Amino acid sequence: MKISYVYILKCADTSYYTGVTSNLNKRLTQHKSGFYRDCFTYRRRPVELVFYAEFTSISMAIDTEKQIKKWSRAKKQALIDGDYDKLPNLAKKNF
């Protein structure tokens, strides 16, 4: 069974980057070194790993990554902080 990871990086400009990988250590090293020049994080280094979750299904990991990418900054921050009770009430837009 192969483990997949969804991760969130905090960039030097305080933005968040959400990604998915099957090798977290390798991918983090790539982000930190600027391995991919066209990557979102390349010009936003240094980056810091602030959250990750493990999945036994790559499709579940990809679905979760897509979901998190749509979240507001406040909702991502609640996830990072482990404030799971706040997640249902944090919407992308203020109503």
PDB file as gemmi writes it, atoms N, CA and C in Angstrom:
CRYST1    1.000    1.000    1.000  90.00  90.00  90.00 P 1                      
ATOM      1  N   MET A   1       0.848  -1.178   0.000  1.00  0.00           N  
ATOM      2  CA  MET A   1       0.000   0.000   0.000  1.00  0.00           C  
ATOM      3  C   MET A   1       0.894   1.241   0.000  1.00  0.00           C  
ATOM      4  N   LYS A   2       0.705   2.094  -0.984  1.00  0.00           N  
ATOM      5  CA  LYS A   2       1.508   3.305  -1.118  1.00  0.00           C  
ATOM      6  C   LYS A   2       0.800   4.468  -0.433  1.00  0.00           C  
ATOM      7  N   ILE A   3       1.554   5.214   0.348  1.00  0.00           N  
ATOM      8  CA  ILE A   3       1.015   6.368   1.059  1.00  0.00           C  
ATOM      9  C   ILE A   3       1.180   7.610   0.188  1.00  0.00           C  
ATOM     10  N   SER A   4       0.152   8.437   0.159  1.00  0.00           N  
ATOM     11  CA  SER A   4       0.194   9.731  -0.510  1.00  0.00           C  
ATOM     12  C   SER A   4      -0.013  10.809   0.539  1.00  0.00           C  
ATOM     13  N   TYR A   5       0.454  11.996   0.235  1.00  0.00           N  
ATOM     14  CA  TYR A   5       0.397  13.103   1.187  1.00  0.00           C  
ATOM     15  C   TYR A   5      -0.211  14.336   0.539  1.00  0.00           C  
ATOM     16  N   VAL A   6      -1.026  15.026   1.311  1.00  0.00           N  
ATOM     17  CA  VAL A   6      -1.460  16.374   0.985  1.00  0.00           C  
ATOM     18  C   VAL A   6      -0.707  17.261   1.962  1.00  0.00           C  
ATOM     19  N   TYR A   7      -0.130  18.331   1.444  1.00  0.00           N  
ATOM     20  CA  TYR A   7       0.686  19.181   2.313  1.00  0.00           C  
ATOM     21  C   TYR A   7       0.414  20.652   2.030  1.00  0.00           C  
ATOM     22  N   ILE A   8       0.703  21.463   3.042  1.00  0.00           N  
ATOM     23  CA  ILE A   8       0.592  22.913   2.899  1.00  0.00           C  
ATOM     24  C   ILE A   8       1.929  23.512   3.296  1.00  0.00           C  
ATOM     25  N   LEU A   9       2.433  24.388   2.422  1.00  0.00           N  
ATOM     26  CA  LEU A   9       3.658  25.123   2.687  1.00  0.00           C  
ATOM     27  C   LEU A   9       3.309  26.581   2.943  1.00  0.00           C  
ATOM     28  N   LYS A  10       4.010  27.186   3.882  1.00  0.00           N  
ATOM     29  CA  LYS A  10       3.905  28.629   4.073  1.00  0.00           C  
ATOM     30  C   LYS A  10       5.110  29.242   3.377  1.00  0.00           C  
ATOM     31  N   CYS A  11       4.850  30.160   2.473  1.00  0.00           N  
ATOM     32  CA  CYS A  11       5.906  30.773   1.673  1.00  0.00           C  
ATOM     33  C   CYS A  11       6.420  32.041   2.355  1.00  0.00           C  
ATOM     34  N   ALA A  12       7.553  32.527   1.867  1.00  0.00           N  
ATOM     35  CA  ALA A  12       8.184  33.712   2.431  1.00  0.00           C  
ATOM     36  C   ALA A  12       7.266  34.932   2.375  1.00  0.00           C  
ATOM     37  N   ASP A  13       6.379  34.995   1.377  1.00  0.00           N  
ATOM     38  CA  ASP A  13       5.439  36.116   1.276  1.00  0.00           C  
ATOM     39  C   ASP A  13       4.163  35.878   2.076  1.00  0.00           C  
ATOM     40  N   THR A  14       4.165  34.844   2.912  1.00  0.00           N  
ATOM     41  CA  THR A  14       3.078  34.398   3.809  1.00  0.00           C  
ATOM     42  C   THR A  14       1.914  33.739   3.078  1.00  0.00           C  
ATOM     43  N   SER A  15       2.017  33.540   1.771  1.00  0.00           N  
ATOM     44  CA  SER A  15       0.980  32.802   1.061  1.00  0.00           C  
ATOM     45  C   SER A  15       1.113  31.314   1.386  1.00  0.00           C  
ATOM     46  N   TYR A  16       0.038  30.572   1.117  1.00  0.00           N  
ATOM     47  CA  TYR A  16       0.046  29.134   1.330  1.00  0.00           C  
ATOM     48  C   TYR A  16       0.028  28.419  -0.014  1.00  0.00           C  
ATOM     49  N   TYR A  17       0.771  27.340  -0.084  1.00  0.00           N  
ATOM     50  CA  TYR A  17       0.777  26.479  -1.261  1.00  0.00           C  
ATOM     51  C   TYR A  17       0.317  25.101  -0.818  1.00  0.00           C  
ATOM     52  N   THR A  18      -0.652  24.534  -1.509  1.00  0.00           N  
ATOM     53  CA  THR A  18      -1.159  23.201  -1.202  1.00  0.00           C  
ATOM     54  C   THR A  18      -0.780  22.262  -2.338  1.00  0.00           C  
ATOM     55  N   GLY A  19      -0.242  21.100  -1.989  1.00  0.00           N  
ATOM     56  CA  GLY A  19       0.164  20.137  -2.996  1.00  0.00           C  
ATOM     57  C   GLY A  19      -0.107  18.717  -2.564  1.00  0.00           C  
ATOM     58  N   VAL A  20       0.158  17.785  -3.483  1.00  0.00           N  
ATOM     59  CA  VAL A  20      -0.013  16.364  -3.220  1.00  0.00           C  
ATOM     60  C   VAL A  20       1.219  15.641  -3.763  1.00  0.00           C  
ATOM     61  N   THR A  21       1.660  14.612  -3.070  1.00  0.00           N  
ATOM     62  CA  THR A  21       2.853  13.871  -3.485  1.00  0.00           C  
ATOM     63  C   THR A  21       2.834  12.484  -2.866  1.00  0.00           C  
ATOM     64  N   SER A  22       3.649  11.600  -3.428  1.00  0.00           N  
ATOM     65  CA  SER A  22       3.821  10.272  -2.831  1.00  0.00           C  
ATOM     66  C   SER A  22       5.143  10.192  -2.065  1.00  0.00           C  
ATOM     67  N   ASN A  23       5.968  11.250  -2.165  1.00  0.00           N  
ATOM     68  CA  ASN A  23       7.242  11.286  -1.439  1.00  0.00           C  
ATOM     69  C   ASN A  23       7.410  12.687  -0.850  1.00  0.00           C  
ATOM     70  N   LEU A  24       6.954  12.861   0.375  1.00  0.00           N  
ATOM     71  CA  LEU A  24       6.912  14.180   0.998  1.00  0.00           C  
ATOM     72  C   LEU A  24       8.308  14.772   1.175  1.00  0.00           C  
ATOM     73  N   ASN A  25       9.256  13.988   1.645  1.00  0.00           N  
ATOM     74  CA  ASN A  25      10.599  14.523   1.869  1.00  0.00           C  
ATOM     75  C   ASN A  25      11.247  15.000   0.573  1.00  0.00           C  
ATOM     76  N   LYS A  26      11.121  14.209  -0.466  1.00  0.00           N  
ATOM     77  CA  LYS A  26      11.698  14.582  -1.761  1.00  0.00           C  
ATOM     78  C   LYS A  26      11.045  15.846  -2.304  1.00  0.00           C  
ATOM     79  N   ARG A  27       9.715  15.903  -2.228  1.00  0.00           N  
ATOM     80  CA  ARG A  27       9.000  17.062  -2.768  1.00  0.00           C  
ATOM     81  C   ARG A  27       9.319  18.325  -1.982  1.00  0.00           C  
ATOM     82  N   LEU A  28       9.431  18.209  -0.668  1.00  0.00           N  
ATOM     83  CA  LEU A  28       9.778  19.359   0.155  1.00  0.00           C  
ATOM     84  C   LEU A  28      11.176  19.868  -0.200  1.00  0.00           C  
ATOM     85  N   THR A  29      12.106  18.957  -0.404  1.00  0.00           N  
ATOM     86  CA  THR A  29      13.461  19.330  -0.819  1.00  0.00           C  
ATOM     87  C   THR A  29      13.428  20.048  -2.160  1.00  0.00           C  
ATOM     88  N   GLN A  30      12.588  19.571  -3.074  1.00  0.00           N  
ATOM     89  CA  GLN A  30      12.460  20.222  -4.385  1.00  0.00           C  
ATOM     90  C   GLN A  30      11.926  21.645  -4.245  1.00  0.00           C  
ATOM     91  N   HIS A  31      10.919  21.832  -3.397  1.00  0.00           N  
ATOM     92  CA  HIS A  31      10.373  23.173  -3.176  1.00  0.00           C  
ATOM     93  C   HIS A  31      11.443  24.086  -2.584  1.00  0.00           C  
ATOM     94  N   LYS A  32      12.139  23.606  -1.582  1.00  0.00           N  
ATOM     95  CA  LYS A  32      13.134  24.435  -0.895  1.00  0.00           C  
ATOM     96  C   LYS A  32      14.311  24.799  -1.790  1.00  0.00           C  
ATOM     97  N   SER A  33      14.692  23.912  -2.695  1.00  0.00           N  
ATOM     98  CA  SER A  33      15.851  24.160  -3.553  1.00  0.00           C  
ATOM     99  C   SER A  33      15.489  24.895  -4.841  1.00  0.00           C  
ATOM    100  N   GLY A  34      14.196  25.016  -5.131  1.00  0.00           N  
ATOM    101  CA  GLY A  34      13.779  25.652  -6.375  1.00  0.00           C  
ATOM    102  C   GLY A  34      13.982  24.760  -7.577  1.00  0.00           C  
ATOM    103  N   PHE A  35      13.823  23.465  -7.385  1.00  0.00           N  
ATOM    104  CA  PHE A  35      14.056  22.463  -8.427  1.00  0.00           C  
ATOM    105  C   PHE A  35      13.246  22.740  -9.691  1.00  0.00           C  
ATOM    106  N   TYR A  36      11.981  23.125  -9.510  1.00  0.00           N  
ATOM    107  CA  TYR A  36      11.119  23.459 -10.646  1.00  0.00           C  
ATOM    108  C   TYR A  36      10.970  24.978 -10.718  1.00  0.00           C  
ATOM    109  N   ARG A  37      11.577  25.583 -11.727  1.00  0.00           N  
ATOM    110  CA  ARG A  37      11.589  27.039 -11.847  1.00  0.00           C  
ATOM    111  C   ARG A  37      10.196  27.627 -12.106  1.00  0.00           C  
ATOM    112  N   ASP A  38       9.293  26.840 -12.676  1.00  0.00           N  
ATOM    113  CA  ASP A  38       7.949  27.327 -12.978  1.00  0.00           C  
ATOM    114  C   ASP A  38       6.957  27.096 -11.838  1.00  0.00           C  
ATOM    115  N   CYS A  39       7.407  26.512 -10.763  1.00  0.00           N  
ATOM    116  CA  CYS A  39       6.534  26.201  -9.629  1.00  0.00           C  
ATOM    117  C   CYS A  39       6.133  27.485  -8.894  1.00  0.00           C  
ATOM    118  N   PHE A  40       4.934  27.506  -8.344  1.00  0.00           N  
ATOM    119  CA  PHE A  40       4.411  28.637  -7.577  1.00  0.00           C  
ATOM    120  C   PHE A  40       5.389  29.073  -6.484  1.00  0.00           C  
ATOM    121  N   THR A  41       6.045  28.121  -5.850  1.00  0.00           N  
ATOM    122  CA  THR A  41       6.893  28.425  -4.703  1.00  0.00           C  
ATOM    123  C   THR A  41       8.287  28.919  -5.079  1.00  0.00           C  
ATOM    124  N   TYR A  42       8.662  28.818  -6.339  1.00  0.00           N  
ATOM    125  CA  TYR A  42      10.041  29.141  -6.736  1.00  0.00           C  
ATOM    126  C   TYR A  42      10.451  30.549  -6.307  1.00  0.00           C  
ATOM    127  N   ARG A  43       9.634  31.530  -6.590  1.00  0.00           N  
ATOM    128  CA  ARG A  43       9.945  32.920  -6.249  1.00  0.00           C  
ATOM    129  C   ARG A  43       9.462  33.301  -4.852  1.00  0.00           C  
ATOM    130  N   ARG A  44       8.917  32.339  -4.133  1.00  0.00           N  
ATOM    131  CA  ARG A  44       8.368  32.605  -2.798  1.00  0.00           C  
ATOM    132  C   ARG A  44       9.159  31.874  -1.713  1.00  0.00           C  
ATOM    133  N   ARG A  45      10.358  31.477  -2.041  1.00  0.00           N  
ATOM    134  CA  ARG A  45      11.206  30.784  -1.071  1.00  0.00           C  
ATOM    135  C   ARG A  45      11.822  31.783  -0.102  1.00  0.00           C  
ATOM    136  N   PRO A  46      12.137  31.355   1.112  1.00  0.00           N  
ATOM    137  CA  PRO A  46      12.056  29.984   1.607  1.00  0.00           C  
ATOM    138  C   PRO A  46      10.624  29.579   1.950  1.00  0.00           C  
ATOM    139  N   VAL A  47      10.407  28.284   1.959  1.00  0.00           N  
ATOM    140  CA  VAL A  47       9.105  27.728   2.303  1.00  0.00           C  
ATOM    141  C   VAL A  47       9.241  26.873   3.558  1.00  0.00           C  
ATOM    142  N   GLU A  48       8.118  26.726   4.253  1.00  0.00           N  
ATOM    143  CA  GLU A  48       8.085  25.943   5.492  1.00  0.00           C  
ATOM    144  C   GLU A  48       6.880  25.005   5.451  1.00  0.00           C  
ATOM    145  N   LEU A  49       7.091  23.745   5.742  1.00  0.00           N  
ATOM    146  CA  LEU A  49       5.986  22.791   5.829  1.00  0.00           C  
ATOM    147  C   LEU A  49       5.200  23.079   7.099  1.00  0.00           C  
ATOM    148  N   VAL A  50       3.906  23.398   6.949  1.00  0.00           N  
ATOM    149  CA  VAL A  50       3.086  23.732   8.112  1.00  0.00           C  
ATOM    150  C   VAL A  50       1.968  22.724   8.366  1.00  0.00           C  
ATOM    151  N   PHE A  51       1.710  21.847   7.384  1.00  0.00           N  
ATOM    152  CA  PHE A  51       0.658  20.836   7.548  1.00  0.00           C  
ATOM    153  C   PHE A  51       0.875  19.722   6.539  1.00  0.00           C  
ATOM    154  N   TYR A  52       0.567  18.499   6.973  1.00  0.00           N  
ATOM    155  CA  TYR A  52       0.465  17.401   6.016  1.00  0.00           C  
ATOM    156  C   TYR A  52      -0.469  16.344   6.575  1.00  0.00           C  
ATOM    157  N   ALA A  53      -1.059  15.589   5.659  1.00  0.00           N  
ATOM    158  CA  ALA A  53      -1.943  14.481   6.024  1.00  0.00           C  
ATOM    159  C   ALA A  53      -1.612  13.309   5.118  1.00  0.00           C  
ATOM    160  N   GLU A  54      -1.700  12.108   5.661  1.00  0.00           N  
ATOM    161  CA  GLU A  54      -1.404  10.886   4.912  1.00  0.00           C  
ATOM    162  C   GLU A  54      -2.698  10.251   4.409  1.00  0.00           C  
ATOM    163  N   PHE A  55      -2.617   9.665   3.219  1.00  0.00           N  
ATOM    164  CA  PHE A  55      -3.749   8.975   2.609  1.00  0.00           C  
ATOM    165  C   PHE A  55      -3.279   7.655   2.031  1.00  0.00           C  
ATOM    166  N   THR A  56      -4.120   6.658   2.102  1.00  0.00           N  
ATOM    167  CA  THR A  56      -3.796   5.359   1.500  1.00  0.00           C  
ATOM    168  C   THR A  56      -4.307   5.270   0.072  1.00  0.00           C  
ATOM    169  N   SER A  57      -5.039   6.282  -0.352  1.00  0.00           N  
ATOM    170  CA  SER A  57      -5.591   6.328  -1.714  1.00  0.00           C  
ATOM    171  C   SER A  57      -5.160   7.633  -2.373  1.00  0.00           C  
ATOM    172  N   ILE A  58      -4.486   7.526  -3.518  1.00  0.00           N  
ATOM    173  CA  ILE A  58      -4.058   8.731  -4.230  1.00  0.00           C  
ATOM    174  C   ILE A  58      -5.249   9.555  -4.686  1.00  0.00           C  
ATOM    175  N   SER A  59      -6.340   8.892  -5.050  1.00  0.00           N  
ATOM    176  CA  SER A  59      -7.516   9.650  -5.495  1.00  0.00           C  
ATOM    177  C   SER A  59      -8.116  10.459  -4.343  1.00  0.00           C  
ATOM    178  N   MET A  60      -8.122   9.918  -3.147  1.00  0.00           N  
ATOM    179  CA  MET A  60      -8.605  10.678  -1.989  1.00  0.00           C  
ATOM    180  C   MET A  60      -7.675  11.854  -1.696  1.00  0.00           C  
ATOM    181  N   ALA A  61      -6.376  11.642  -1.835  1.00  0.00           N  
ATOM    182  CA  ALA A  61      -5.410  12.718  -1.612  1.00  0.00           C  
ATOM    183  C   ALA A  61      -5.625  13.846  -2.615  1.00  0.00           C  
ATOM    184  N   ILE A  62      -5.809  13.498  -3.876  1.00  0.00           N  
ATOM    185  CA  ILE A  62      -6.024  14.505  -4.919  1.00  0.00           C  
ATOM    186  C   ILE A  62      -7.325  15.261  -4.681  1.00  0.00           C  
ATOM    187  N   ASP A  63      -8.378  14.541  -4.317  1.00  0.00           N  
ATOM    188  CA  ASP A  63      -9.662  15.197  -4.023  1.00  0.00           C  
ATOM    189  C   ASP A  63      -9.525  16.164  -2.850  1.00  0.00           C  
ATOM    190  N   THR A  64      -8.785  15.760  -1.827  1.00  0.00           N  
ATOM    191  CA  THR A  64      -8.588  16.613  -0.658  1.00  0.00           C  
ATOM    192  C   THR A  64      -7.766  17.845  -1.021  1.00  0.00           C  
ATOM    193  N   GLU A  65      -6.721  17.654  -1.818  1.00  0.00           N  
ATOM    194  CA  GLU A  65      -5.910  18.787  -2.270  1.00  0.00           C  
ATOM    195  C   GLU A  65      -6.777  19.800  -3.012  1.00  0.00           C  
ATOM    196  N   LYS A  66      -7.601  19.331  -3.927  1.00  0.00           N  
ATOM    197  CA  LYS A  66      -8.471  20.225  -4.689  1.00  0.00           C  
ATOM    198  C   LYS A  66      -9.425  20.983  -3.775  1.00  0.00           C  
ATOM    199  N   GLN A  67      -9.934  20.276  -2.767  1.00  0.00           N  
ATOM    200  CA  GLN A  67     -10.856  20.895  -1.820  1.00  0.00           C  
ATOM    201  C   GLN A  67     -10.150  21.990  -1.027  1.00  0.00           C  
ATOM    202  N   ILE A  68      -8.978  21.692  -0.488  1.00  0.00           N  
ATOM    203  CA  ILE A  68      -8.240  22.665   0.326  1.00  0.00           C  
ATOM    204  C   ILE A  68      -7.851  23.883  -0.504  1.00  0.00           C  
ATOM    205  N   LYS A  69      -7.477  23.679  -1.768  1.00  0.00           N  
ATOM    206  CA  LYS A  69      -7.088  24.804  -2.617  1.00  0.00           C  
ATOM    207  C   LYS A  69      -8.212  25.819  -2.785  1.00  0.00           C  
ATOM    208  N   LYS A  70      -9.454  25.392  -2.645  1.00  0.00           N  
ATOM    209  CA  LYS A  70     -10.604  26.295  -2.778  1.00  0.00           C  
ATOM    210  C   LYS A  70     -10.924  27.033  -1.478  1.00  0.00           C  
ATOM    211  N   TRP A  71     -10.307  26.623  -0.393  1.00  0.00           N  
ATOM    212  CA  TRP A  71     -10.613  27.200   0.917  1.00  0.00           C  
ATOM    213  C   TRP A  71     -10.044  28.607   1.062  1.00  0.00           C  
ATOM    214  N   SER A  72     -10.677  29.358   1.948  1.00  0.00           N  
ATOM    215  CA  SER A  72     -10.177  30.680   2.310  1.00  0.00           C  
ATOM    216  C   SER A  72      -8.901  30.523   3.140  1.00  0.00           C  
ATOM    217  N   ARG A  73      -8.159  31.600   3.256  1.00  0.00           N  
ATOM    218  CA  ARG A  73      -6.951  31.593   4.086  1.00  0.00           C  
ATOM    219  C   ARG A  73      -7.302  31.256   5.542  1.00  0.00           C  
ATOM    220  N   ALA A  74      -8.408  31.797   6.030  1.00  0.00           N  
ATOM    221  CA  ALA A  74      -8.826  31.547   7.414  1.00  0.00           C  
ATOM    222  C   ALA A  74      -9.106  30.066   7.652  1.00  0.00           C  
ATOM    223  N   LYS A  75      -9.730  29.434   6.693  1.00  0.00           N  
ATOM    224  CA  LYS A  75     -10.050  28.010   6.833  1.00  0.00           C  
ATOM    225  C   LYS A  75      -8.771  27.173   6.780  1.00  0.00           C  
ATOM    226  N   LYS A  76      -7.845  27.525   5.887  1.00  0.00           N  
ATOM    227  CA  LYS A  76      -6.554  26.833   5.847  1.00  0.00           C  
ATOM    228  C   LYS A  76      -5.804  27.013   7.166  1.00  0.00           C  
ATOM    229  N   GLN A  77      -5.855  28.225   7.714  1.00  0.00           N  
ATOM    230  CA  GLN A  77      -5.173  28.492   8.979  1.00  0.00           C  
ATOM    231  C   GLN A  77      -5.769  27.653  10.106  1.00  0.00           C  
ATOM    232  N   ALA A  78      -7.077  27.497  10.128  1.00  0.00           N  
ATOM    233  CA  ALA A  78      -7.723  26.664  11.143  1.00  0.00           C  
ATOM    234  C   ALA A  78      -7.264  25.215  11.019  1.00  0.00           C  
ATOM    235  N   LEU A  79      -7.148  24.724   9.788  1.00  0.00           N  
ATOM    236  CA  LEU A  79      -6.654  23.359   9.569  1.00  0.00           C  
ATOM    237  C   LEU A  79      -5.220  23.228  10.077  1.00  0.00           C  
ATOM    238  N   ILE A  80      -4.382  24.175   9.725  1.00  0.00           N  
ATOM    239  CA  ILE A  80      -2.977  24.168  10.158  1.00  0.00           C  
ATOM    240  C   ILE A  80      -2.880  24.190  11.675  1.00  0.00           C  
ATOM    241  N   ASP A  81      -3.727  25.006  12.311  1.00  0.00           N  
ATOM    242  CA  ASP A  81      -3.710  25.145  13.768  1.00  0.00           C  
ATOM    243  C   ASP A  81      -4.386  23.995  14.498  1.00  0.00           C  
ATOM    244  N   GLY A  82      -5.038  23.110  13.743  1.00  0.00           N  
ATOM    245  CA  GLY A  82      -5.735  21.990  14.369  1.00  0.00           C  
ATOM    246  C   GLY A  82      -7.067  22.382  14.977  1.00  0.00           C  
ATOM    247  N   ASP A  83      -7.608  23.519  14.575  1.00  0.00           N  
ATOM    248  CA  ASP A  83      -8.913  23.986  15.060  1.00  0.00           C  
ATOM    249  C   ASP A  83     -10.023  23.406  14.188  1.00  0.00           C  
ATOM    250  N   TYR A  84     -10.179  22.089  14.239  1.00  0.00           N  
ATOM    251  CA  TYR A  84     -11.097  21.385  13.340  1.00  0.00           C  
ATOM    252  C   TYR A  84     -12.552  21.769  13.555  1.00  0.00           C  
ATOM    253  N   ASP A  85     -12.911  22.184  14.767  1.00  0.00           N  
ATOM    254  CA  ASP A  85     -14.293  22.582  15.042  1.00  0.00           C  
ATOM    255  C   ASP A  85     -14.682  23.843  14.266  1.00  0.00           C  
ATOM    256  N   LYS A  86     -13.711  24.662  13.913  1.00  0.00           N  
ATOM    257  CA  LYS A  86     -13.991  25.905  13.184  1.00  0.00           C  
ATOM    258  C   LYS A  86     -14.209  25.684  11.688  1.00  0.00           C  
ATOM    259  N   LEU A  87     -13.728  24.568  11.152  1.00  0.00           N  
ATOM    260  CA  LEU A  87     -13.747  24.364   9.707  1.00  0.00           C  
ATOM    261  C   LEU A  87     -15.125  24.485   9.061  1.00  0.00           C  
ATOM    262  N   PRO A  88     -16.181  23.886   9.632  1.00  0.00           N  
ATOM    263  CA  PRO A  88     -17.488  23.983   8.959  1.00  0.00           C  
ATOM    264  C   PRO A  88     -18.028  25.409   8.853  1.00  0.00           C  
ATOM    265  N   ASN A  89     -17.623  26.282   9.760  1.00  0.00           N  
ATOM    266  CA  ASN A  89     -18.176  27.641   9.788  1.00  0.00           C  
ATOM    267  C   ASN A  89     -17.359  28.652   8.994  1.00  0.00           C  
ATOM    268  N   LEU A  90     -16.212  28.243   8.487  1.00  0.00           N  
ATOM    269  CA  LEU A  90     -15.376  29.180   7.740  1.00  0.00           C  
ATOM    270  C   LEU A  90     -15.625  29.020   6.248  1.00  0.00           C  
ATOM    271  N   ALA A  91     -16.169  30.036   5.659  1.00  0.00           N  
ATOM    272  CA  ALA A  91     -16.486  30.009   4.237  1.00  0.00           C  
ATOM    273  C   ALA A  91     -15.491  30.886   3.479  1.00  0.00           C  
ATOM    274  N   LYS A  92     -15.425  30.666   2.189  1.00  0.00           N  
ATOM    275  CA  LYS A  92     -14.506  31.452   1.358  1.00  0.00           C  
ATOM    276  C   LYS A  92     -14.954  32.901   1.278  1.00  0.00           C  
ATOM    277  N   LYS A  93     -16.258  33.132   1.256  1.00  0.00           N  
ATOM    278  CA  LYS A  93     -16.772  34.492   1.153  1.00  0.00           C  
ATOM    279  C   LYS A  93     -17.512  34.853   2.436  1.00  0.00           C  
ATOM    280  N   ASN A  94     -17.476  36.143   2.751  1.00  0.00           N  
ATOM    281  CA  ASN A  94     -18.256  36.627   3.890  1.00  0.00           C  
ATOM    282  C   ASN A  94     -19.672  36.898   3.403  1.00  0.00           C  
ATOM    283  N   PHE A  95     -20.632  36.323   4.092  1.00  0.00           N  
ATOM    284  CA  PHE A  95     -22.030  36.505   3.688  1.00  0.00           C  
ATOM    285  C   PHE A  95     -22.726  37.465   4.615  1.00  0.00           C  
TER     286      PHE A  95                                                      
END                                                                             
